[in-house]
Amino acid sequence: MISLKSKDEIKRMRDAALIAIDAIDLMVKAVEPGITTMELDDIAYRYIISKGAKPGFKGYGGFPGTACISINEEIVHGIPGPRKLREGDIVTFDTGAYLHGYHSDMARTVGVGKISEEAARLIRLTEESFFNGIKYAVAGNRIHDISAGVEKVALDNGLGIVREYTGHGLGTDLHEEPEVPNYTSRIKGPVLRPGLVICVEPMLTLGAEDTILAENEWTASTSDGSLASHYENTIVITDNGPCEIITLK
């Protein structure tokens, strides 16, 4: 069932979102060759706890980290550990805070030191596809319209679209209805209504759209080892005009 959020609920989600924004900013600022993904995860954990919130991802479905930290061909759900970042890597941080009974959720992909032009292009276009998608995130449209906006940027630029993982509703649970694909199909999806809170999260690649799952049963990577990028924000459908992005300051 799709849950439309009240003004009070949205305020609580904004508060949780501000914590997630700062947690990711701190991780991004700490990115340098040689740092481990566990050290970066600990930065996010300590910050979220210091704000009186809980890491929304930690323990969710058994996930062990505060953040999903995915490197290069890893698309989503990278588990923090002893792996060190290297010059030229790209790394995705996906995390959220749980505060006052509500979740936040967002993701960013950044480069480690000097990265290739194609990696930088992938990161830029993944972000661009998000913003093109949310142009259509207005009351009266459908989920399909957002999906079409994301898909157009990917297809126009020859990028692969990960289809196995999608955006989703957000609220008291980390994953709620509706599903928000990054591609179109015959299914138009529900009508967008004021108070709907969803995560739009393009996951694009330089090659294959198919994924493979690691032995840890969490981390999904591109089947051909090509680079992947992930950009996510939580948005609110408003009464009129453009949506509100609550995971951007």
C-alpha positions in Angstrom: 0.0 0.0 0.0 1.3 3.5 -0.9 1.5 5.9 2.1 1.1 9.6 1.6 3.0 11.6 4.2 1.6 14.4 6.3 3.5 17.7 6.8 4.7 16.5 10.2 6.0 13.3 8.7 7.8 15.1 6.0 9.4 17.4 8.5 10.7 14.4 10.4 12.1 13.0 7.2 13.8 16.3 6.4 15.5 16.2 9.8 16.7 12.6 9.0 17.8 13.7 5.6 20.0 16.5 6.9 21.9 13.9 8.9 22.4 11.7 5.9 23.6 14.6 3.8 26.3 15.5 6.3 27.3 11.9 6.8 28.0 11.4 3.1 29.7 14.8 2.9 32.1 13.7 5.7 32.8 10.4 3.9 33.4 12.2 0.6 35.8 14.6 2.2 37.8 11.7 3.7 38.2 10.0 0.3 41.9 9.5 -0.5 44.1 6.7 -1.8 44.9 4.2 1.0 41.8 4.8 3.2 39.7 1.7 3.8 36.0 1.4 3.3 35.6 0.4 7.0 37.3 3.6 8.1 34.9 5.6 5.9 31.9 3.7 7.2 33.0 4.4 10.8 33.0 8.2 10.0 29.4 7.9 8.9 28.5 5.8 11.9 30.0 8.1 14.5 28.4 11.2 12.9 24.9 9.7 12.7 25.0 8.4 16.3 26.3 11.8 17.5 23.1 13.4 16.1 20.9 11.2 18.1 19.9 9.1 15.1 20.4 5.5 14.1 22.1 4.3 10.9 19.1 3.3 8.8 21.0 0.6 6.9 22.9 -1.1 9.7 21.2 -4.4 10.5 18.5 -3.9 7.8 18.0 -7.4 6.4 21.3 -8.3 8.1 23.4 -5.7 6.3 26.5 -5.1 8.6 27.5 -1.5 7.6 26.3 2.0 8.2 26.8 2.7 4.5 26.9 0.7 1.3 30.3 1.5 -0.1 30.7 0.2 -3.7 33.8 0.5 -5.8 34.2 0.6 -9.6 32.2 -2.3 -11.1 30.2 -2.7 -7.9 26.8 -1.2 -8.3 25.2 -1.4 -4.9 25.4 -2.9 -1.4 29.2 -3.0 -1.1 30.1 -4.1 2.4 32.6 -1.9 4.3 35.8 -3.7 5.2 39.6 -3.7 4.8 39.7 -2.8 1.1 41.7 0.3 0.4 40.7 2.9 -2.1 43.2 3.4 -4.9 44.0 6.4 -7.2 41.6 6.3 -10.1 38.8 4.3 -8.4 35.3 5.6 -8.3 33.3 4.9 -5.1 29.6 5.1 -4.3 28.3 6.0 -0.8 24.7 5.0 -0.1 23.4 5.6 3.4 20.5 6.9 5.5 19.6 8.0 9.0 16.7 6.8 11.1 15.3 9.6 13.3 11.9 10.1 15.0 10.6 6.9 13.4 11.4 7.9 9.8 14.2 7.1 7.3 16.3 9.1 4.9 18.2 7.6 1.9 20.6 9.0 -0.6 23.7 8.0 -2.7 26.6 9.7 -4.4 29.4 8.4 -6.6 32.8 10.2 -6.5 36.3 9.8 -7.9 39.4 8.9 -5.9 42.1 11.4 -7.0 42.5 11.6 -10.8 40.0 9.5 -12.6 39.5 8.7 -16.3 37.4 10.9 -18.6 35.0 8.1 -19.2 34.5 7.5 -15.4 33.9 11.3 -14.9 31.4 11.3 -17.8 29.6 8.3 -16.3 29.3 10.0 -12.9 28.1 13.3 -14.5 25.5 11.7 -16.7 24.1 9.5 -13.9 23.5 12.7 -11.9 22.0 14.3 -15.0 19.7 11.4 -15.5 18.3 11.9 -12.0 17.5 15.6 -12.6 16.0 14.9 -16.0 13.8 12.3 -14.4 12.5 14.5 -11.6 11.4 17.2 -14.1 8.3 15.0 -14.4 7.9 14.3 -10.6 4.8 16.5 -10.4 1.3 15.7 -9.1 -0.8 14.1 -11.8 2.0 12.4 -13.6 2.9 8.8 -13.1 6.0 6.9 -12.0 6.5 6.0 -15.6 7.2 9.7 -16.5 10.1 9.8 -14.0 11.4 6.5 -15.4 11.3 7.8 -18.9 13.2 10.9 -18.0 16.0 8.9 -16.4 16.1 6.4 -19.3 16.3 9.1 -22.0 19.6 10.4 -20.7 21.1 6.9 -20.4 20.0 5.8 -23.9 21.0 9.0 -25.5 24.5 8.6 -24.2 25.0 4.9 -24.7 25.0 3.9 -21.0 23.7 0.7 -19.5 20.7 0.9 -17.2 20.7 -1.5 -14.2 17.2 -3.0 -14.1 17.5 -5.4 -11.2 17.5 -2.6 -8.7 15.2 0.4 -8.6 14.1 3.4 -6.6 11.3 3.0 -4.0 9.0 4.7 -1.5 10.4 5.8 1.8 9.0 6.5 5.3 8.8 4.4 8.5 10.3 1.6 6.4 13.5 1.9 4.3 11.7 0.3 1.3 8.0 1.1 0.7 5.8 1.1 -2.3 5.9 2.2 -5.0 8.8 0.8 -7.0 10.5 3.5 -9.1 12.3 1.9 -12.1 15.0 3.7 -14.1 13.5 2.4 -17.3 10.1 2.3 -19.0 7.8 -0.6 -19.6 4.1 -1.1 -20.4 3.4 -0.6 -16.6 2.7 3.1 -16.1 2.8 2.9 -12.3 0.7 4.9 -9.8 -0.3 8.5 -10.2 2.0 10.9 -8.3 0.1 12.6 -5.5 1.1 15.3 -3.0 2.7 13.8 0.1 4.3 10.9 -1.8 7.9 10.4 -0.8 10.1 8.4 -3.1 13.8 7.7 -3.7 14.8 8.2 -7.4 18.2 6.5 -7.9 19.6 6.0 -11.3 22.3 3.2 -11.5 24.1 3.4 -14.8 27.0 1.5 -16.3 29.6 1.9 -19.1 28.7 -1.6 -20.3 26.5 -4.5 -19.3 23.1 -4.0 -17.6 23.2 -7.5 -16.1 24.5 -8.0 -12.6 26.3 -10.7 -10.6 26.0 -11.2 -6.9 29.1 -11.6 -4.7 29.6 -14.6 -2.4 28.6 -12.3 0.5 25.1 -12.3 -1.0 24.9 -8.5 -0.9 27.3 -6.8 -3.3 26.0 -6.5 -6.9 28.4 -5.8 -9.7 28.2 -5.4 -13.5 28.5 -8.8 -15.2 31.2 -7.6 -17.5 33.3 -5.7 -14.9 32.4 -2.3 -16.4 32.2 0.8 -14.2 28.9 1.7 -12.5 27.6 4.9 -11.0 24.7 5.5 -8.6 23.1 8.8 -7.7 20.1 9.0 -5.4 17.9 11.6 -3.6 14.7 11.4 -1.6 12.0 13.6 -3.1 8.5 14.8 -2.1 5.7 15.3 -4.5 4.2 18.8 -3.7 0.7 20.2 -4.1 1.8 22.2 -7.2 5.0 22.9 -9.0 8.3 21.0 -8.8 9.0 18.3 -6.3 11.1 19.0 -3.2 14.5 17.3 -2.9 15.1 16.7 0.8 18.5 15.2 0.5 20.1 18.3 -1.0 21.0 21.4 1.0 
